[in-house]
Amino acid sequence: MSLVMDPVLEDNVRCIGQALTLLGHLAPELYSQPSEAALGSSIGGHLRHNIDHYKSFLAQAETGTIDYDHRGREAAAETDPGVAYQRLSGIAAALGNLDNGELDRTVQVKMDSGSTEGWSESSLRRELQFLLSHSVHHYAIIAIVCRQHGVEVPADFGVAPSTLKYRDGLAGGARSCAR
């Protein structure tokens, strides 16, 4: 196993670290409070949902089949920020222990997309890209709820890495394409 972590693993661990930092500054009452801005869901609901997906990935990756529809949906991670912190810390550690050489291994993945249900071919690397994008999407909703309650979050929380690079390019004087 390589001592240098693959960038896709680093990006996922960094993303999880953002949630861990947020949890360190968030009132427990706000964590589980339903929000109209999030269609009745809570910050805890969004983090639990991300936790479920990462746990499915980690538990099933070794088998070669990852079924995201059969998640644990651990209620305590949704209502208790301490439990969420523990789960996210464990996920970050487990990701840090993955073998870079295995990331391009083929896996079969299942996720109900509404009208299509079945298995698709993917790779561990591609699934980590999905998990990162999926987390960022949910972090964006969390950021809205936090700001609505006067809790400031970093400017890059819930913003896609490609958007951050694009913004950096604009700030550096790069010209944008047609809008």
Backbone as JSON, one array per atom type, in Angstrom:
{
  "sequence": "MSLVMDPVLEDNVRCIGQALTLLGHLAPELYSQPSEAALGSSIGGHLRHNIDHYKSFLAQAETGTIDYDHRGREAAAETDPGVAYQRLSGIAAALGNLDNGELDRTVQVKMDSGSTEGWSESSLRRELQFLLSHSVHHYAIIAIVCRQHGVEVPADFGVAPSTLKYRDGLAGGARSCAR",
  "N": [[0.84, -1.18, 0.0], [0.51, 2.23, -0.82], [2.13, 5.08, 0.64], [1.38, 7.6, 0.02], [-1.59, 9.32, -0.33], [-4.13, 8.86, -2.72], [-5.39, 11.46, -4.84], [-8.26, 11.51, -5.12], [-9.1, 10.21, -2.85], [-7.99, 11.91, -0.92], [-9.5, 14.22, -1.45], [-12.09, 13.39, -0.71], [-11.69, 12.84, 2.02], [-10.98, 15.39, 2.89], [-13.37, 16.74, 2.38], [-15.11, 15.42, 4.15], [-13.88, 16.27, 6.45], [-14.67, 18.94, 6.47], [-17.33, 18.71, 7.29], [-16.92, 17.64, 9.84], [-15.65, 19.8, 11.08], [-17.73, 21.68, 11.0], [-19.6, 20.37, 12.66], [-18.34, 20.68, 15.1], [-18.96, 23.26, 15.77], [-21.66, 23.61, 15.87], [-24.86, 24.01, 17.28], [-26.48, 21.49, 19.16], [-29.29, 21.44, 19.09], [-29.99, 22.73, 16.72], [-28.93, 20.97, 14.89], [-30.68, 18.76, 14.64], [-33.07, 19.93, 14.0], [-35.92, 20.3, 12.01], [-36.09, 21.94, 8.83], [-37.73, 24.43, 6.98], [-36.58, 25.54, 4.73], [-35.15, 23.43, 3.77], [-37.01, 21.68, 2.88], [-38.27, 20.41, 5.04], [-36.39, 18.68, 6.04], [-33.48, 18.01, 8.1], [-30.27, 19.32, 9.21], [-28.91, 17.21, 10.37], [-30.24, 15.09, 9.12], [-29.34, 15.31, 6.5], [-26.56, 14.93, 6.82], [-26.55, 12.35, 7.93], [-27.56, 10.92, 5.78], [-25.42, 11.18, 3.96], [-23.46, 9.84, 5.45], [-24.57, 7.26, 5.47], [-24.29, 6.55, 2.75], [-21.48, 6.56, 2.39], [-20.83, 4.56, 4.26], [-22.07, 2.34, 3.08], [-20.55, 2.15, 0.74], [-17.96, 1.62, 1.83], [-18.41, -0.76, 3.28], [-19.22, -2.55, 1.32], [-17.53, -2.44, -0.87], [-15.37, -4.2, -1.05], [-16.58, -6.56, -1.79], [-17.19, -6.26, -4.41], [-19.64, -5.48, -5.28], [-21.82, -2.82, -4.87], [-24.53, -1.69, -3.26], [-26.41, 0.95, -3.02], [-29.01, 1.36, -2.31], [-29.67, -0.22, -0.18], [-29.16, 0.83, 2.58], [-27.95, 1.6, 5.91], [-29.25, 3.65, 7.38], [-29.0, 4.98, 9.96], [-30.57, 6.13, 12.7], [-29.62, 7.47, 14.98], [-27.39, 8.86, 14.1], [-28.57, 10.85, 12.75], [-29.86, 12.39, 14.62], [-28.15, 12.91, 16.72], [-25.41, 14.84, 17.06], [-22.92, 14.07, 18.05], [-22.75, 11.32, 17.56], [-22.81, 11.38, 14.77], [-20.4, 12.72, 14.33], [-18.56, 10.81, 15.28], [-19.06, 8.71, 13.45], [-18.4, 9.93, 10.98], [-15.7, 10.54, 11.43], [-14.66, 7.96, 11.63], [-15.2, 7.06, 9.03], [-13.56, 8.77, 7.52], [-11.06, 7.91, 8.42], [-11.11, 5.24, 7.53], [-11.22, 5.62, 4.75], [-8.73, 6.75, 4.41], [-7.18, 4.53, 4.73], [-7.55, 2.98, 2.5], [-6.35, 1.17, -0.32], [-4.49, 2.64, -2.77], [-3.93, 1.35, -5.17], [-6.13, -0.2, -5.67], [-8.18, 1.39, -6.54], [-9.02, 1.62, -9.2], [-10.31, -0.68, -9.67], [-12.92, -2.68, -10.97], [-16.36, -2.48, -10.14], [-19.72, -3.48, -9.41], [-22.62, -1.54, -9.31], [-25.54, -0.46, -7.65], [-28.36, 1.6, -7.67], [-31.41, 3.0, -7.09], [-32.91, 4.86, -9.52], [-35.33, 5.94, -9.99], [-36.95, 5.37, -12.51], [-35.35, 3.41, -13.43], [-33.92, 0.45, -12.4], [-31.32, -1.46, -11.42], [-28.14, -3.05, -12.0], [-25.02, -1.42, -12.54], [-21.89, -1.0, -14.23], [-18.95, 0.15, -12.69], [-16.23, 1.87, -11.06], [-14.12, 1.79, -8.17], [-12.86, 4.24, -7.89], [-14.53, 5.92, -9.44], [-16.85, 5.74, -7.95], [-16.04, 6.99, -5.61], [-15.74, 9.55, -6.63], [-18.43, 10.06, -7.17], [-19.43, 9.96, -4.51], [-18.17, 12.17, -3.37], [-19.23, 14.32, -4.91], [-21.94, 13.97, -4.31], [-21.91, 14.44, -1.54], [-21.09, 17.14, -1.47], [-23.3, 18.33, -2.68], [-25.29, 17.87, -0.73], [-24.11, 19.26, 1.36], [-24.39, 21.86, 0.43], [-27.09, 22.34, 0.83], [-27.16, 22.1, 3.59], [-25.59, 24.32, 4.22], [-27.28, 26.42, 3.47], [-29.34, 26.12, 5.37], [-27.87, 26.53, 7.73], [-26.97, 29.22, 7.41], [-29.42, 30.48, 7.36], [-30.08, 30.33, 10.0], [-28.25, 31.93, 11.18], [-25.72, 30.85, 11.44], [-22.54, 30.91, 10.43], [-20.83, 29.52, 7.69], [-17.88, 28.24, 6.08], [-16.89, 29.83, 3.0], [-16.39, 28.01, 0.96], [-17.84, 25.78, 1.61], [-20.01, 23.34, 0.62], [-19.7, 23.87, -2.05], [-18.91, 22.94, -5.28], [-15.8, 21.39, -6.24], [-14.98, 21.98, -8.91], [-16.32, 24.36, -9.39], [-15.1, 26.03, -7.53], [-12.5, 26.09, -8.6], [-13.07, 27.34, -11.03], [-13.98, 29.84, -10.12], [-11.63, 30.71, -8.9], [-10.06, 31.01, -11.17], [-11.4, 33.11, -12.45], [-10.95, 35.13, -10.59], [-8.27, 35.34, -10.88], [-7.98, 36.65, -13.22], [-8.71, 35.29, -15.47], [-10.57, 34.79, -18.47], [-14.04, 34.35, -18.87], [-16.18, 31.89, -20.41], [-18.85, 32.21, -22.87], [-21.87, 33.24, -21.37]],
  "CA": [[0.0, 0.0, 0.0], [1.27, 3.46, -0.95], [2.04, 6.03, 1.76], [0.77, 8.82, -0.51], [-3.0, 9.1, -0.59], [-4.61, 9.28, -4.03], [-6.16, 12.71, -4.74], [-9.7, 11.31, -4.93], [-9.26, 9.9, -1.43], [-7.71, 13.16, -0.2], [-10.64, 15.12, -1.62], [-13.19, 12.89, 0.11], [-11.33, 13.04, 3.43], [-11.07, 16.83, 3.13], [-14.8, 17.06, 2.4], [-15.62, 14.93, 5.43], [-13.31, 17.18, 7.44], [-15.52, 20.13, 6.54], [-18.49, 18.37, 8.14], [-16.43, 17.5, 11.2], [-15.44, 21.16, 11.6], [-19.06, 22.25, 11.23], [-20.19, 19.73, 13.85], [-17.69, 21.24, 16.28], [-19.45, 24.62, 16.02], [-23.1, 23.6, 15.67], [-25.69, 23.7, 18.44], [-27.19, 20.21, 18.97], [-30.71, 21.66, 18.77], [-30.08, 23.07, 15.3], [-28.54, 19.79, 14.13], [-31.82, 17.87, 14.36], [-34.27, 20.74, 13.77], [-36.38, 20.34, 10.62], [-36.02, 23.27, 8.23], [-38.58, 24.66, 5.81], [-35.69, 25.79, 3.59], [-34.67, 22.12, 3.29], [-38.21, 20.86, 2.67], [-38.6, 19.65, 6.24], [-35.28, 17.85, 6.52], [-32.59, 18.67, 9.05], [-28.84, 19.17, 8.96], [-28.61, 15.84, 10.74], [-30.76, 14.2, 8.09], [-28.44, 15.35, 5.34], [-25.28, 14.28, 7.16], [-26.82, 10.92, 8.08], [-27.7, 10.4, 4.42], [-24.06, 11.03, 3.44], [-22.83, 8.76, 6.23], [-25.12, 5.99, 4.95], [-23.69, 6.23, 1.45], [-20.07, 6.18, 2.61], [-20.78, 3.26, 4.94], [-22.38, 1.33, 2.07], [-19.35, 2.03, -0.1], [-16.86, 0.97, 2.56], [-18.78, -2.12, 3.68], [-19.49, -3.43, 0.19], [-16.54, -2.29, -1.95], [-14.54, -5.4, -1.1], [-17.34, -7.64, -2.42], [-17.33, -5.99, -5.84], [-20.99, -4.99, -5.54], [-22.22, -1.78, -3.94], [-25.96, -1.41, -3.38], [-26.69, 2.13, -2.22], [-30.41, 1.35, -1.87], [-29.77, -0.94, 1.09], [-28.31, 1.56, 3.52], [-28.29, 1.41, 7.31], [-30.14, 4.7, 7.85], [-28.84, 5.02, 11.4], [-31.31, 7.27, 13.25], [-28.81, 8.2, 15.96], [-26.5, 9.77, 13.37], [-29.41, 11.95, 12.28], [-30.34, 13.21, 15.73], [-27.08, 13.16, 17.69], [-24.21, 15.27, 16.35], [-21.77, 13.31, 18.54], [-22.72, 10.06, 16.81], [-22.41, 11.73, 13.41], [-18.96, 13.03, 14.38], [-17.85, 9.53, 15.38], [-19.18, 7.96, 12.19], [-17.62, 10.62, 9.95], [-14.28, 10.34, 11.76], [-14.34, 6.58, 11.25], [-15.21, 6.98, 7.57], [-12.34, 9.43, 7.04], [-9.94, 7.02, 8.72], [-11.2, 4.08, 6.64], [-10.83, 6.07, 3.42], [-7.29, 6.92, 4.44], [-6.54, 3.21, 4.72], [-7.79, 2.27, 1.24], [-5.18, 0.96, -1.16], [-4.55, 3.39, -4.03], [-3.88, 0.41, -6.28], [-7.43, -0.83, -5.86], [-9.2, 2.38, -6.89], [-9.53, 1.43, -10.56], [-10.97, -1.98, -9.73], [-14.32, -2.64, -11.41], [-17.4, -2.91, -9.22], [-21.1, -3.34, -9.86], [-23.28, -0.58, -8.42], [-26.99, -0.38, -7.78], [-29.03, 2.72, -7.03], [-32.7, 3.25, -7.71], [-32.93, 6.2, -10.09], [-36.71, 6.27, -10.29], [-37.52, 4.46, -13.5], [-34.37, 2.37, -13.74], [-33.39, -0.26, -11.25], [-30.45, -2.52, -11.88], [-26.71, -2.91, -11.71], [-24.18, -0.74, -13.53], [-20.47, -1.17, -14.0], [-18.27, 1.36, -12.24], [-14.96, 1.57, -10.4], [-14.06, 2.39, -6.84], [-12.53, 5.65, -8.1], [-15.74, 6.63, -9.91], [-17.79, 5.82, -6.82], [-15.53, 8.04, -4.72], [-16.11, 10.81, -7.26], [-19.85, 10.22, -6.89], [-19.63, 10.27, -3.09], [-17.75, 13.55, -3.15], [-20.24, 15.19, -5.51], [-23.15, 13.78, -3.52], [-21.71, 15.13, -0.26], [-21.09, 18.58, -1.73], [-24.71, 18.68, -2.92], [-25.99, 17.93, 0.57], [-23.5, 20.35, 2.14], [-24.98, 23.12, -0.04], [-28.38, 22.47, 1.54], [-26.8, 22.35, 4.99], [-25.11, 25.71, 4.29], [-28.46, 27.28, 3.44], [-30.0, 26.03, 6.69], [-27.0, 27.19, 8.72], [-27.01, 30.67, 7.21], [-30.76, 30.92, 7.74], [-30.1, 30.39, 11.46], [-27.17, 32.79, 11.63], [-24.48, 30.1, 11.61], [-21.69, 31.1, 9.26], [-20.03, 28.38, 7.23], [-16.86, 28.72, 5.14], [-17.37, 30.15, 1.65], [-16.26, 26.85, 0.07], [-18.67, 24.68, 2.11], [-21.14, 23.07, -0.27], [-19.4, 24.36, -3.39], [-18.18, 21.91, -6.03], [-14.4, 21.71, -6.54], [-14.84, 22.6, -10.24], [-16.78, 25.74, -9.25], [-14.04, 26.75, -6.83], [-11.42, 26.33, -9.57], [-13.58, 28.33, -11.97], [-13.97, 31.13, -9.42], [-10.22, 31.1, -8.75], [-9.62, 31.46, -12.48], [-11.96, 34.45, -12.67], [-10.25, 36.06, -9.69], [-6.91, 35.48, -11.38], [-8.0, 37.38, -14.47], [-9.09, 34.46, -16.61], [-11.82, 35.2, -19.11], [-15.05, 33.29, -18.85], [-16.84, 31.57, -21.67], [-20.16, 32.84, -23.01], [-22.74, 32.87, -20.25]],
  "C": [[0.89, 1.25, 0.0], [1.07, 4.35, 0.27], [1.4, 7.34, 1.32], [-0.68, 8.51, -0.88], [-3.37, 9.64, -1.97], [-5.45, 10.55, -3.88], [-7.66, 12.52, -4.52], [-10.01, 10.94, -3.47], [-9.03, 11.15, -0.59], [-8.91, 14.1, -0.27], [-11.83, 14.69, -0.77], [-12.91, 13.11, 1.59], [-11.43, 14.52, 3.79], [-12.54, 17.26, 3.24], [-15.43, 16.62, 3.72], [-15.11, 15.81, 6.57], [-14.1, 18.46, 7.57], [-16.74, 19.88, 7.43], [-18.07, 18.24, 9.59], [-16.2, 18.88, 11.84], [-16.79, 21.82, 11.9], [-19.69, 21.68, 12.5], [-19.6, 20.26, 15.14], [-18.22, 22.6, 16.67], [-20.97, 24.71, 16.01], [-23.84, 23.24, 16.95], [-26.46, 22.4, 18.18], [-28.66, 20.39, 18.59], [-30.9, 21.96, 17.28], [-29.8, 21.84, 14.44], [-29.76, 18.94, 13.73], [-33.12, 18.62, 14.07], [-34.67, 20.71, 12.3], [-36.39, 21.79, 10.1], [-36.94, 23.37, 7.02], [-37.73, 24.87, 4.56], [-35.17, 24.5, 2.98], [-35.82, 21.14, 3.16], [-38.5, 19.92, 3.84], [-37.5, 18.75, 6.76], [-34.4, 18.68, 7.45], [-31.13, 18.55, 8.59], [-28.44, 17.74, 9.25], [-29.08, 14.83, 9.71], [-29.86, 14.15, 6.87], [-27.1, 14.68, 5.64], [-25.46, 12.77, 7.32], [-26.91, 10.25, 6.71], [-26.32, 10.2, 3.78], [-23.32, 9.9, 4.14], [-23.28, 7.4, 5.69], [-24.46, 5.59, 3.64], [-22.22, 5.82, 1.6], [-19.97, 4.82, 3.29], [-21.1, 2.13, 3.97], [-21.17, 1.08, 1.18], [-18.28, 1.22, 0.62], [-17.18, -0.48, 2.9], [-18.86, -3.07, 2.49], [-18.43, -3.4, -0.91], [-15.72, -3.57, -2.13], [-15.24, -6.55, -1.83], [-17.45, -7.49, -3.93], [-18.72, -5.55, -6.24], [-21.38, -3.99, -4.45], [-23.68, -1.43, -4.21], [-26.31, -0.25, -2.46], [-28.14, 2.17, -1.72], [-30.6, 0.64, -0.54], [-28.77, -0.35, 2.08], [-28.82, 1.33, 4.94], [-29.29, 2.41, 7.85], [-30.17, 4.78, 9.38], [-29.46, 6.29, 12.0], [-30.48, 8.1, 14.21], [-27.87, 9.19, 15.28], [-27.27, 10.98, 12.85], [-29.8, 12.9, 13.41], [-29.26, 13.61, 16.73], [-25.8, 13.56, 16.96], [-22.94, 14.54, 16.81], [-21.63, 11.99, 17.81], [-22.27, 10.33, 15.38], [-20.91, 12.01, 13.35], [-18.14, 11.75, 14.43], [-17.88, 8.77, 14.06], [-18.33, 8.6, 11.09], [-16.12, 10.47, 10.19], [-13.83, 8.95, 11.35], [-14.29, 6.4, 9.74], [-13.94, 7.6, 7.0], [-11.13, 8.54, 7.26], [-9.94, 5.81, 7.77], [-10.81, 4.45, 5.21], [-9.32, 6.24, 3.33], [-6.52, 5.62, 4.39], [-6.78, 2.43, 3.43], [-6.51, 2.24, 0.42], [-5.37, 1.69, -2.49], [-4.61, 2.46, -5.25], [-5.2, -0.26, -6.58], [-8.48, 0.12, -6.44], [-9.77, 2.21, -8.3], [-10.16, 0.05, -10.76], [-12.44, -1.82, -10.09], [-15.23, -3.16, -10.31], [-18.75, -2.77, -9.92], [-21.83, -2.49, -8.82], [-24.77, -0.56, -8.72], [-27.5, 0.82, -7.0], [-30.31, 2.97, -7.8], [-32.72, 4.69, -8.22], [-34.34, 6.62, -10.49], [-37.32, 5.27, -11.24], [-36.58, 3.32, -13.85], [-33.88, 1.75, -12.45], [-32.57, -1.42, -11.77], [-29.02, -2.2, -11.56], [-26.0, -2.24, -12.86], [-22.72, -0.99, -13.19], [-19.85, 0.18, -13.64], [-16.89, 0.96, -11.74], [-15.0, 2.21, -9.03], [-13.76, 3.89, -6.96], [-13.78, 6.45, -8.5], [-16.74, 6.75, -8.77], [-17.34, 6.85, -5.8], [-15.8, 9.42, -5.31], [-17.59, 11.1, -7.03], [-20.08, 10.64, -5.45], [-19.23, 11.7, -2.77], [-18.8, 14.53, -3.69], [-21.54, 15.15, -4.71], [-23.06, 14.52, -2.2], [-21.77, 16.64, -0.44], [-22.52, 19.07, -1.95], [-25.46, 18.82, -1.6], [-25.4, 19.02, 1.46], [-24.08, 21.7, 1.71], [-26.31, 23.37, 0.66], [-28.12, 22.78, 3.01], [-26.36, 23.8, 5.16], [-26.28, 26.69, 4.29], [-29.15, 27.29, 4.8], [-29.17, 26.74, 7.75], [-27.11, 28.7, 8.61], [-28.37, 31.24, 7.61], [-30.87, 31.08, 9.26], [-28.92, 31.18, 12.03], [-25.85, 32.08, 11.91], [-23.67, 30.25, 10.32], [-20.91, 29.81, 8.96], [-18.99, 28.93, 6.26], [-17.44, 28.91, 3.73], [-17.3, 28.95, 0.7], [-17.1, 25.65, 0.52], [-19.88, 24.51, 1.2], [-20.94, 23.61, -1.68], [-18.52, 23.31, -4.08], [-16.74, 22.34, -6.3], [-14.22, 22.39, -7.9], [-15.3, 24.06, -10.19], [-15.73, 26.58, -8.54], [-12.89, 27.07, -7.77], [-11.83, 27.39, -10.58], [-13.52, 29.72, -11.35], [-12.53, 31.63, -9.24], [-9.67, 31.63, -10.08], [-10.15, 32.85, -12.82], [-11.24, 35.49, -11.82], [-8.83, 36.32, -10.18], [-6.85, 36.17, -12.73], [-8.36, 36.55, -15.69], [-10.42, 34.95, -17.17], [-12.79, 34.04, -19.09], [-15.58, 33.06, -20.24], [-18.16, 32.32, -21.73], [-21.07, 32.34, -21.9], [-24.06, 32.37, -20.71]]
}
